[in-house]
Amino acid sequence: MSETEQTAQAKPERKKVILSGIQPTGVFTLGNYLGAVRNWGQMQEDYNCAYFIANLHAITVRQDPAKLRQQTVASYALLLACGVDPQKSLTFIQSHVPTHAELSWVLSCYTQFGELSRMTQFKDKSAKHPENVNVGLFTYPDLMAADILLYQADLVPVGADQKQHLEITRDIATRFNNVHGNVFTVPEPYIPKLGARIMSLADPTKKMSKSDENQNAFVSILDAPETIVKKFKRAVTDSEAEVVYREGKDGINNLMGIYSAVTGDSFETIQRDFAGRGYGDFKQAVGEAVAEHLRPVRENFDRLMKDKAYLEQCYTEGAKKALAISSRTLEKVYHKVGFTKPIR
Ligand code: TRP
């Protein structure tokens, strides 16, 4: 075999890099779980995954420091509880890795005031907190762009609320590359193949959201089994009594979707099994099935939270790896803009 053939053969195909950040403010809902999170375990086989807790982003709104510290570690534990393996995926806490803030500054010098002013999240959040329209809230997209570009991410899973931030990341990366040559991979949005869209239990025309003021509108993946059953019993349905999937029956359609997602039963099977039985029975069954489905996550989480030393070991190693990988990009950027190498 010639040398070139050998190298061609030995070189494994590079897996694509997927990166996602999660704010440490609140627990995933059943909607997040069924729609995305439960695929993460599988995704780490197909991609090089990076997940981090975006605590730098969190302080763009006022936080209680003790609570933020606690929630940051809890959110990290939740990632692992949901099946992310720190041996396979890069898992870290954003504030542990200084390159994020450093690249963010450079990128802010390649971002126009006008384009940041047009970000809908900035406009919404400033309207919501008129007493604290801070500059961090304004430059939030530059920090997010830094998170993504440091790891040369190919794909970023984004919900509707973050789409605009990915767009501006692409714009900034392209602009920088046009001036300085190919430094950054321009990321694409990642849209999961299958992902159930789970609606609010209180208003099934709205998406389930953890920021809903009505606690009964959403199920958090760490809710106690009794709480889950209770929330499903209160779920808004309709005035009929037939468990069938039909246009206009938003509440029942949502419950059937959830039941199907956690049991694997088809809609036909569900309709047959619940024919002639009332909504009460069905809601009870959905609640119990969901509580059971989430049991492993709850148990993993409780176990991890009792082992702070293990968590610390995981996020310390994660931060070291993240620093090493992201430093390669930062050093290139520093060189391009005319800085000497960062000194650590
Ligand atoms: N802004 C995202 C959110 O609020 C969190 C986030 C920060 C993120 N940095 C990221 C998501 C990078 C994807 C990629 O949900």
Residues whose N, C-alpha, C, O or C-beta is under 5 A from the ligand:
A	BS01	LIG	L19 S20 G21 I22 Q23 A54 H57 M144 D147 I148 P157
